[in-house]
Structures are given as C-alpha cells and as structure tokens.
Amino acid sequence: MAMPMDYDGMRADDSSERTDNVDEYRRTCIDFVEDISHDYEAWVDYYKLPKDEDDQRRKGIHATITRTNEWIAKVAQSIKAVDVVMNDGIQKMAESTAGKPLEFGVFVNSQSSYTEVNPGIIDINVKAHGRKGRKVILGFHFKDDRFRIESTCGAYIEESSLPTGEFEMMDIHLKLHAENARRRDIVSFTVTVSEIENGVEIDKRGLSTIIHLV
C-alpha cells in the first residue's frame, strides 16, 4: 500500500498546457482536487482502521481540500503557481491517507504546512524522534530524490552539508534557496524522515510545506 506515502505529488500529463486562462485553469484544478480526494478516501476505506484513526485521516484529507482550494483561488497568480499549489495539496492528501504515526514536524517561520516568508535563504527546521527507543534519520522522498520540491522561482534545498546521521532527537536546520523569488511566488517541498532500528528502516513519513513569498 505504498502509493499514498510515496506519491511524489507531480502530475505526469501536460494539462497545464491546455489553456492560458488562469481563472479557467483554477476552476479546473479546484474540481480536480475535489475529485481526486475520493481516491484517497477509498484508500482509507481499504485500510479498515479503528474509528479514531479513520476519522483522523479523513479529517486531514478534508482540511487539505479546503486549504488547497483557497490557495488556488486566492494565492496562485499563474498557471504554474496553480500547479504548485495543486500538487502540494495532492501530496498532503497522500500524507493524511498514509497516517502520521511519527513525532515529526517541519517548520518555516515557526509555522507548519502553510506559511508566508520573504525571498532569500529560508530556514527550515525539522524536528523528529522515534518510537520505542528507535532513532530517526533524514530520509529520501523517492528513490534518489531526498526532497520533493516544486516552485515558480527555481527554489532548491541545499544538499551539500546535510546532517545524515541517526538521531535520538532530531532538531536540524535546512537551507531553502529562494533568492530569485519575487512577491507572489510559491514554493512547495516535502521533507522525509525515516525511523531506524539496528540500522534497518522500520517506517518513514513525509511532511509537505507550501510557502507564499511576500
């Protein structure tokens, strides 16, 4: 059942090339977010979870629909920006569908999931700790890609000196380079943390953050 956790948030088709009308594209993508949410709820159905966990995952999916579509309608100012916001929402729905068992947070400007910040080198604070005495490490989102990142401004996360060791209590800082960003640009990224026991990965989860440059 790897799809919800490992989904990379990027659409593979060329639908963003089908119109140059931003308002029309917003409406299309708002409808798409609503439609695809039913697929994620079907995965929750498949898991047959205890009621509290089932409710929590559905709550996360529904909250993501609302917030993503607000950002599509009010924040995104270009077709590329709409794509970034929509893909971020799809990734967040995947994360809610997979559940969030790890103690794990990603913070930008002291906020998680959705935030605003000025252009420049942006600090990302990642905090995590394992369960039952296990350790945690900075993981890989997908195969050889440590981070999922998409933006309207060519932003990237510096990987030259990443902390790659095991932590009992992770509290690390990453650098998001958005020096070329302008007002109203958007960046979405996902950080993944793996839970380790005796050098073996037991579990992993990703958390996505979307930033509005102001």
C-alpha positions as CSV (number, residue, x, y, z in Angstrom):
1,M,0.0,0.0,0.0
2,A,2.8,2.4,-0.9
3,M,1.1,4.8,-3.1
4,P,-0.3,7.3,-0.5
5,M,3.0,7.6,1.4
6,D,5.4,7.6,-1.6
7,Y,3.3,9.6,-4.1
8,D,5.6,12.3,-5.5
9,G,3.0,15.0,-5.9
10,M,3.9,15.7,-9.5
11,R,1.4,15.4,-12.4
12,A,2.7,13.5,-15.3
13,D,0.4,14.8,-18.0
14,D,0.5,18.1,-19.9
15,S,-2.9,19.5,-18.9
16,S,-1.2,22.8,-17.7
17,E,-0.5,23.4,-21.4
18,R,-4.2,23.2,-22.4
19,T,-5.2,26.7,-21.5
20,D,-3.7,30.1,-20.9
21,N,-6.6,31.4,-18.9
22,V,-5.7,31.3,-15.3
23,D,-9.2,31.7,-14.0
24,E,-10.4,28.8,-16.1
25,Y,-7.5,26.7,-15.0
26,R,-8.1,27.5,-11.3
27,R,-11.7,26.2,-11.7
28,T,-10.4,23.0,-13.4
29,C,-7.9,22.3,-10.7
30,I,-10.3,23.0,-7.8
31,D,-12.6,20.4,-9.3
32,F,-9.7,18.0,-9.8
33,V,-8.6,18.3,-6.1
34,E,-12.2,17.5,-5.1
35,D,-12.4,14.6,-7.5
36,I,-9.0,13.0,-6.5
37,S,-9.8,13.3,-2.8
38,H,-12.4,10.5,-3.3
39,D,-9.5,8.2,-4.4
40,Y,-7.6,8.9,-1.2
41,E,-10.8,8.3,0.9
42,A,-11.1,4.9,-0.9
43,W,-7.6,4.0,0.3
44,V,-8.7,4.9,3.9
45,D,-11.7,2.6,3.4
46,Y,-9.4,-0.2,2.2
47,Y,-7.2,0.1,5.4
48,K,-10.2,-0.7,7.7
49,L,-8.8,1.3,10.5
50,P,-10.1,1.8,14.0
51,K,-12.7,4.6,14.1
52,D,-10.4,7.2,15.7
53,E,-7.6,6.7,13.2
54,D,-10.1,6.5,10.3
55,D,-11.7,9.8,11.4
56,Q,-8.3,11.5,11.8
57,R,-7.1,10.6,8.3
58,R,-10.4,11.7,6.7
59,K,-10.2,14.9,8.7
60,G,-6.8,15.6,7.2
61,I,-7.9,14.9,3.7
62,H,-11.0,17.2,4.0
63,A,-8.9,20.0,5.6
64,T,-6.4,19.8,2.8
65,I,-9.2,20.1,0.2
66,T,-10.4,23.3,1.8
67,R,-7.0,24.9,2.3
68,T,-5.6,23.9,-1.1
69,N,-8.6,25.3,-3.0
70,E,-8.4,28.5,-1.0
71,W,-4.8,28.9,-2.1
72,I,-5.6,28.1,-5.7
73,A,-8.4,30.7,-5.7
74,K,-6.7,33.4,-3.7
75,V,-2.9,33.0,-3.8
76,A,-1.8,31.4,-7.1
77,Q,-1.4,34.0,-9.8
78,S,-0.2,31.9,-12.7
79,I,-0.9,28.6,-14.3
80,K,2.5,27.3,-12.9
81,A,1.5,28.6,-9.4
82,V,-1.8,26.8,-9.6
83,D,0.1,23.6,-10.5
84,V,2.4,24.0,-7.5
85,V,-0.5,24.6,-5.1
86,M,-2.5,21.7,-6.5
87,N,0.4,19.2,-6.4
88,D,1.2,20.3,-2.8
89,G,-2.5,19.5,-1.9
90,I,-2.3,16.1,-3.5
91,Q,0.9,15.4,-1.6
92,K,-0.7,16.5,1.7
93,M,-3.8,14.2,1.0
94,A,-1.4,11.3,0.4
95,E,0.3,12.0,3.7
96,S,-3.0,12.2,5.6
97,T,-4.1,8.9,3.9
98,A,-1.0,7.1,5.0
99,G,-1.3,8.4,8.6
100,K,1.2,10.3,10.7
101,P,2.5,7.9,13.4
102,L,5.9,9.5,13.8
103,E,6.6,12.5,16.1
104,F,7.7,14.7,13.3
105,G,7.4,18.4,12.4
106,V,8.7,20.7,9.7
107,F,8.6,24.5,10.4
108,V,9.2,27.6,8.4
109,N,8.9,30.9,10.1
110,S,7.6,29.0,13.2
111,Q,4.7,27.6,11.1
112,S,4.0,24.2,9.6
113,S,2.2,23.2,6.4
114,Y,1.3,26.7,5.1
115,T,3.3,29.8,5.6
116,E,4.5,33.2,4.2
117,V,8.1,34.5,4.2
118,N,10.3,36.9,2.4
119,P,12.5,35.8,-0.5
120,G,16.1,34.8,0.3
121,I,17.7,31.9,2.0
122,I,14.9,30.4,4.1
123,D,15.4,28.4,7.2
124,I,13.6,25.0,7.5
125,N,13.6,23.5,11.0
126,V,13.0,19.7,11.1
127,K,12.2,18.1,14.4
128,A,11.5,14.4,15.0
129,H,12.0,11.5,17.3
130,G,11.4,7.8,17.0
131,R,9.1,5.4,18.9
132,K,10.1,2.8,21.4
133,G,13.7,4.0,21.6
134,R,14.3,3.9,17.8
135,K,16.3,6.6,16.1
136,V,15.4,8.8,13.1
137,I,17.3,9.9,10.1
138,L,16.7,12.3,7.2
139,G,15.2,10.1,4.6
140,F,14.6,10.1,0.8
141,H,11.3,11.1,-0.6
142,F,11.5,8.9,-3.7
143,K,14.4,6.7,-4.8
144,D,17.4,9.0,-5.2
145,D,15.5,12.2,-4.5
146,R,15.9,13.3,-0.9
147,F,13.3,16.1,-1.2
148,R,10.3,16.8,-3.3
149,I,10.4,20.4,-4.3
150,E,8.4,22.5,-6.8
151,S,8.3,26.2,-7.2
152,T,7.6,29.2,-9.5
153,C,11.1,30.6,-8.9
154,G,13.6,27.8,-9.2
155,A,14.0,27.3,-5.5
156,Y,16.1,24.4,-4.2
157,I,17.1,22.9,-0.8
158,E,20.9,22.9,-0.3
159,E,22.2,19.3,0.0
160,S,26.0,19.9,0.2
161,S,26.2,19.5,4.0
162,L,23.1,17.7,5.1
163,P,23.1,16.0,8.6
164,T,22.8,12.4,7.6
165,G,23.5,10.6,10.9
166,E,21.0,8.9,13.2
167,F,19.3,11.0,15.9
168,E,17.5,10.1,19.1
169,M,16.0,13.6,19.0
170,M,16.3,15.3,15.6
171,D,16.4,19.1,15.6
172,I,18.1,20.2,12.4
173,H,18.1,23.1,10.0
174,L,18.0,23.0,6.2
175,K,18.5,25.9,3.8
176,L,15.9,26.6,1.1
177,H,17.4,28.9,-1.5
178,A,14.8,31.3,-2.9
179,E,17.0,34.3,-3.6
180,N,15.5,34.6,-7.0
181,A,11.9,34.7,-5.8
182,R,9.6,37.6,-6.3
183,R,6.5,38.6,-4.5
184,R,3.6,36.1,-5.1
185,D,6.0,33.3,-6.0
186,I,5.2,29.9,-4.4
187,V,7.4,27.1,-3.2
188,S,6.2,23.6,-2.1
189,F,8.6,21.0,-0.6
190,T,8.4,17.7,1.2
191,V,10.9,16.5,3.9
192,T,11.0,12.8,4.7
193,V,12.1,11.2,8.0
194,S,12.8,7.5,8.4
195,E,12.6,5.6,11.7
196,I,15.5,3.2,12.2
197,E,16.1,0.2,14.4
198,N,19.5,-1.6,14.3
199,G,20.3,0.2,11.1
200,V,17.1,-1.0,9.4
201,E,14.3,1.3,8.2
202,I,11.1,0.5,10.1
203,D,8.9,3.3,8.9
204,K,9.1,6.6,7.1
205,R,6.8,9.6,6.6
206,G,7.0,12.8,4.6
207,L,5.6,16.2,5.5
208,S,4.9,18.9,2.9
209,T,5.1,22.7,3.4
210,I,3.9,25.4,1.0
211,I,5.3,28.9,1.1
212,H,3.9,32.1,-0.3
213,L,6.7,34.6,-0.9
214,V,5.7,38.1,0.2
